[in-house]
Amino acid sequence: MLGTVALMPRCVCVYCGASDGRSPAFGAAATSLGEALASHGLGLVYGGAKVGLMGRLADGALSRGGSVVGVMPLPLQRYEVAHVGLQELEWTEDLRARKHRMAERADAFVVLPGGLGTLEEALETLNLRMLQAHAKPVVFVDLEGFFAPLLAVLDGVAAHGFAHAPLRDLIRVVERVADVVPSLNELWALPECSPAPARREASQ
């Protein structure tokens, strides 16, 4: 017997810190972003932690009935930072596999403030976008000028001839969480980064 086909909502991968940072605005923004994604029917995939901006992001989405998937590397299990209240918590062998799975499940990427892990994830995603390995929207939320130094470096890369085109053209930079979902919808409408209207999953 043929199975039915269920429409799956678009899913947004969010990179952010496992710490709160020094500014209260960072935590508030993470919570607001989770709430906004859920309120607009968008799924969330993130690093799976219950602490820092990661935890606030997930809790914000869950508080509005959102679908949240966490992806956590097994080596971090001993630190007991995994969020056990998610609809789905996927364990991977290592950090590299975690990045691959989050990217695989995502229709777009949003970057909030964070540490080296967040920056590494964001830059790898941007590099793959430049190499046309994916065409998914990438949005940086530049809270309190957090990403200004990184954006200056990206401008320098192009200015010094190490990129064939301005890297800023590959990303959207916003200063408010309220602008994230409208920006994603605008970018998804572009032919060069428009996914299918909804992903499909066959069920028995």
TATAVEN-V747933 format. One line per field, one symbol per residue. ss: DSSP state (@ for helix, = for strand, . for the rest). psi: psi as a letter, one per 30 degrees, with the letter a starting at -180 (. if undefined). A space follows every 10 residues. Layout:
ss=???
psi=???
This chain:
ss=...=====.. =====..... ...@@@@@@@ @@@@@@@@@. ..====..=. .@@@@@@@@@ @@@....=== ===@@@@@@. .=.....=== ==..@@@@@@ @@@@@..=== =....@@@@@ @@@@@@@@@@ ......==== =.@@@..@@@ @@@@@@@@@. ......@@@@ .===...@@@ @@@@@@@@.. @@@.....== ===.
psi=kkllkkkklk kkkkkllglf lfkffeeeee eeeeeeeefg gklkkafglf laeeeeeeee eefgglkkkk jkkeffeffh gkjgglekjk kleaeeeeee eeeefkflkk kllaaeeeee eeeeeeeeee ggflgkkjkk jikhgegeee eeeeeeeeeg ggkflkffff lkklfkeffe eeeeeeeffk efhjlleklk kkl.
